[in-house]
Amino acid sequence: MFVYILHSNLTGRRYIGHTNDLNKRLKEHNAGRVKSTKAGLPWRIIACKKYSLRSEARWIERSLKHSKKALDKFLGL
């Protein structure tokens, strides 16, 4: 399971998510099949980390969305 952060140069926005198949999910984002990222095409991966448990990945994703400190640490800032 991967936790990933996407960035759109067009909008300057970031998107945080988790998936089993990172390449497939990025293609879905860039094909406009994800409602929340449809407006910022194209998206690129700026960070990702692999986790063995889905529950751990979901917890990390949630903490990244709610804590700037956790996000900065994930991004290595």
MARKESE-615282 format. One record per atom (N, C-alpha, C): residue in one letter; atom name; x, y, z. Coordinates in nm, 3 decimals, always signed. Atoms other than C-alpha are relative to their C-alpha. Layout:
BEGIN
code,site,east,north,up
A,CA,X,Y,Z;
...
***
This chain:
BEGIN
code,site,east,north,up
M,N,+0.085,-0.117,+0.000;
M,CA,+0.000,+0.000,+0.000;
M,C,+0.090,+0.124,+0.000;
F,N,-0.077,-0.124,+0.010;
F,CA,+0.136,+0.343,-0.098;
F,C,-0.082,+0.119,+0.049;
V,N,+0.054,-0.132,-0.028;
V,CA,+0.067,+0.685,+0.047;
V,C,+0.076,+0.093,-0.092;
Y,N,-0.064,-0.084,+0.100;
Y,CA,+0.135,+0.949,-0.216;
Y,C,-0.052,+0.143,+0.007;
I,N,+0.039,-0.141,+0.011;
I,CA,+0.128,+1.323,-0.270;
I,C,+0.023,+0.041,-0.145;
L,N,-0.007,-0.052,+0.136;
L,CA,+0.053,+1.471,-0.610;
L,C,+0.005,+0.152,+0.005;
H,N,-0.002,-0.146,+0.013;
H,CA,+0.116,+1.827,-0.723;
H,C,-0.041,+0.037,-0.141;
S,N,+0.040,-0.054,+0.130;
S,CA,-0.043,+2.026,-1.004;
S,C,+0.070,+0.133,-0.021;
N,N,-0.063,-0.129,+0.033;
N,CA,+0.170,+2.298,-1.163;
N,C,-0.104,+0.100,-0.048;
L,N,+0.105,-0.087,+0.052;
L,CA,-0.146,+2.437,-1.322;
L,C,-0.070,+0.077,+0.112;
T,N,+0.075,-0.064,-0.109;
T,CA,-0.328,+2.508,-0.995;
T,C,+0.084,+0.027,+0.124;
G,N,-0.083,-0.013,-0.120;
G,CA,-0.046,+2.483,-0.740;
G,C,-0.051,-0.084,+0.116;
R,N,+0.059,+0.082,-0.105;
R,CA,-0.260,+2.236,-0.542;
R,C,+0.074,-0.131,+0.019;
R,N,-0.051,+0.134,-0.030;
R,CA,-0.155,+1.914,-0.373;
R,C,-0.118,-0.092,+0.027;
Y,N,+0.101,+0.102,-0.029;
Y,CA,-0.352,+1.592,-0.342;
Y,C,+0.070,-0.113,+0.074;
I,N,-0.056,+0.108,-0.081;
I,CA,-0.286,+1.324,-0.079;
I,C,-0.095,-0.119,-0.007;
G,N,+0.084,+0.119,+0.008;
G,CA,-0.409,+0.967,-0.121;
G,C,+0.078,-0.126,+0.031;
H,N,-0.067,+0.130,-0.016;
H,CA,-0.333,+0.597,-0.082;
H,C,-0.057,-0.098,-0.102;
T,N,+0.038,+0.095,+0.103;
T,CA,-0.346,+0.308,-0.326;
T,C,+0.090,-0.123,+0.005;
N,N,-0.083,+0.119,+0.018;
N,CA,-0.220,-0.042,-0.400;
N,C,+0.087,+0.009,-0.124;
D,N,-0.068,-0.008,+0.129;
D,CA,-0.114,+0.043,-0.756;
D,C,+0.024,+0.147,-0.036;
L,N,-0.031,-0.142,+0.016;
L,CA,+0.060,+0.380,-0.778;
L,C,-0.006,+0.046,-0.146;
N,N,+0.001,-0.039,+0.142;
N,CA,+0.107,+0.386,-1.157;
N,C,-0.142,+0.008,-0.055;
K,N,+0.139,+0.001,+0.046;
K,CA,-0.256,+0.294,-1.225;
K,C,-0.077,+0.120,+0.056;
R,N,+0.071,-0.112,-0.063;
R,CA,-0.382,+0.555,-0.978;
R,C,+0.042,+0.133,-0.061;
L,N,-0.046,-0.124,+0.062;
L,CA,-0.166,+0.831,-1.130;
L,C,-0.064,+0.016,-0.138;
K,N,+0.066,-0.005,+0.131;
K,CA,-0.306,+0.744,-1.474;
K,C,-0.146,+0.040,+0.013;
E,N,+0.140,-0.037,-0.024;
E,CA,-0.660,+0.771,-1.334;
E,C,-0.012,+0.150,+0.030;
H,N,+0.000,-0.144,-0.031;
H,CA,-0.581,+1.115,-1.190;
H,C,+0.020,+0.082,-0.128;
N,N,-0.034,-0.077,+0.119;
N,CA,-0.429,+1.236,-1.517;
N,C,-0.096,-0.021,-0.117;
A,N,+0.103,+0.021,+0.102;
A,CA,-0.714,+1.094,-1.727;
A,C,-0.129,+0.074,+0.036;
G,N,+0.118,-0.074,-0.042;
G,CA,-0.962,+1.310,-1.534;
G,C,-0.109,-0.085,+0.061;
R,N,+0.100,+0.091,-0.057;
R,CA,-1.137,+1.013,-1.372;
R,C,-0.017,+0.014,+0.151;
V,N,+0.012,-0.024,-0.144;
V,CA,-1.092,+1.144,-1.017;
V,C,-0.056,+0.141,+0.019;
K,N,+0.072,-0.126,-0.012;
K,CA,-1.338,+1.419,-0.928;
K,C,+0.084,+0.112,+0.062;
S,N,-0.073,-0.105,-0.070;
S,CA,-1.111,+1.606,-0.687;
S,C,+0.128,+0.046,-0.069;
T,N,-0.122,-0.043,+0.069;
T,CA,-0.814,+1.622,-0.926;
T,C,-0.024,+0.033,-0.147;
K,N,+0.035,-0.023,+0.140;
K,CA,-0.997,+1.674,-1.254;
K,C,+0.049,+0.136,-0.051;
A,N,-0.030,-0.137,+0.043;
A,CA,-0.923,+2.049,-1.263;
A,C,+0.148,+0.031,-0.012;
G,N,-0.141,-0.038,-0.004;
G,CA,-0.546,+2.037,-1.215;
G,C,+0.093,-0.074,-0.093;
L,N,-0.082,+0.084,+0.089;
L,CA,-0.423,+1.822,-1.502;
L,C,+0.115,+0.078,-0.061;
P,N,-0.040,+0.132,-0.047;
P,CA,-0.152,+1.707,-1.530;
P,C,+0.051,+0.005,+0.145;
W,N,-0.049,+0.015,-0.136;
W,CA,-0.054,+1.583,-1.184;
W,C,+0.130,-0.080,-0.005;
R,N,-0.124,+0.078,-0.010;
R,CA,+0.288,+1.454,-1.084;
R,C,+0.022,-0.039,+0.146;
I,N,-0.028,+0.049,-0.135;
I,CA,+0.402,+1.253,-0.784;
I,C,+0.119,+0.077,+0.055;
I,N,-0.112,-0.070,-0.063;
I,CA,+0.615,+1.461,-0.549;
I,C,+0.055,-0.077,+0.120;
A,N,-0.048,+0.084,-0.110;
A,CA,+0.640,+1.203,-0.268;
A,C,-0.087,-0.124,+0.009;
C,N,+0.077,+0.122,-0.027;
C,CA,+0.537,+0.847,-0.191;
C,C,+0.081,-0.090,+0.092;
K,N,-0.062,+0.097,-0.090;
K,CA,+0.609,+0.585,+0.071;
K,C,-0.087,-0.124,+0.003;
K,N,+0.070,+0.127,-0.001;
K,CA,+0.518,+0.219,+0.089;
K,C,-0.020,-0.047,+0.145;
Y,N,+0.034,+0.055,-0.131;
Y,CA,+0.345,+0.064,+0.391;
Y,C,-0.054,-0.141,-0.019;
S,N,+0.043,+0.140,+0.014;
S,CA,+0.273,-0.302,+0.455;
S,C,-0.147,-0.019,+0.034;
L,N,+0.140,+0.015,-0.040;
L,CA,-0.069,-0.251,+0.615;
L,C,-0.086,+0.115,-0.052;
R,N,+0.093,-0.103,+0.049;
R,CA,-0.366,-0.067,+0.466;
R,C,-0.041,+0.094,+0.113;
S,N,+0.041,-0.083,-0.114;
S,CA,-0.469,+0.055,+0.811;
S,C,+0.107,+0.104,+0.033;
E,N,-0.110,-0.094,-0.025;
E,CA,-0.126,+0.214,+0.858;
E,C,+0.002,+0.110,-0.107;
A,N,+0.001,-0.096,+0.110;
A,CA,-0.142,+0.381,+0.516;
A,C,-0.114,+0.100,+0.015;
R,N,+0.116,-0.090,-0.019;
R,CA,-0.489,+0.522,+0.589;
R,C,+0.024,+0.096,+0.115;
W,N,-0.030,-0.085,-0.115;
W,CA,-0.372,+0.655,+0.926;
W,C,+0.100,+0.109,-0.040;
I,N,-0.100,-0.097,+0.047;
I,CA,-0.069,+0.824,+0.764;
I,C,-0.065,+0.101,-0.093;
E,N,+0.069,-0.091,+0.091;
E,CA,-0.286,+0.970,+0.487;
E,C,-0.082,+0.103,+0.078;
R,N,+0.084,-0.090,-0.081;
R,CA,-0.526,+1.115,+0.743;
R,C,+0.086,+0.102,+0.076;
S,N,-0.085,-0.093,-0.074;
S,CA,-0.244,+1.264,+0.950;
S,C,+0.064,+0.104,-0.092;
L,N,-0.057,-0.095,+0.096;
L,CA,-0.091,+1.424,+0.639;
L,C,-0.101,+0.107,-0.038;
K,N,+0.105,-0.095,+0.037;
K,CA,-0.423,+1.587,+0.555;
K,C,-0.034,+0.096,+0.113;
H,N,+0.041,-0.082,-0.115;
H,CA,-0.466,+1.728,+0.907;
H,C,+0.115,+0.065,+0.077;
S,N,-0.113,-0.053,-0.076;
S,CA,-0.114,+1.815,+1.024;
S,C,+0.111,+0.049,-0.093;
K,N,-0.108,-0.056,+0.082;
K,CA,+0.130,+2.050,+0.852;
K,C,+0.135,-0.058,+0.042;
K,N,-0.124,+0.057,-0.051;
K,CA,+0.406,+1.912,+1.075;
K,C,+0.024,-0.140,-0.059;
A,N,-0.011,+0.135,+0.058;
A,CA,+0.337,+1.554,+0.956;
A,C,+0.028,+0.008,-0.149;
L,N,-0.020,-0.017,+0.143;
L,CA,+0.318,+1.673,+0.595;
L,C,+0.144,+0.043,-0.030;
D,N,-0.138,-0.045,+0.019;
D,CA,+0.651,+1.858,+0.620;
D,C,+0.099,-0.114,+0.024;
K,N,-0.088,+0.114,-0.030;
K,CA,+0.814,+1.550,+0.776;
K,C,-0.004,-0.102,-0.114;
F,N,+0.017,+0.094,+0.111;
F,CA,+0.675,+1.323,+0.499;
F,C,+0.075,+0.049,-0.123;
L,N,-0.066,-0.060,+0.117;
L,CA,+0.811,+1.564,+0.236;
L,C,+0.149,+0.024,+0.022;
G,N,-0.142,-0.019,-0.031;
G,CA,+1.148,+1.584,+0.412;
G,C,+0.039,+0.146,+0.014;
L,N,-0.028,-0.143,-0.017;
L,CA,+1.121,+1.957,+0.486;
L,C,+0.041,+0.033,+0.142;
***
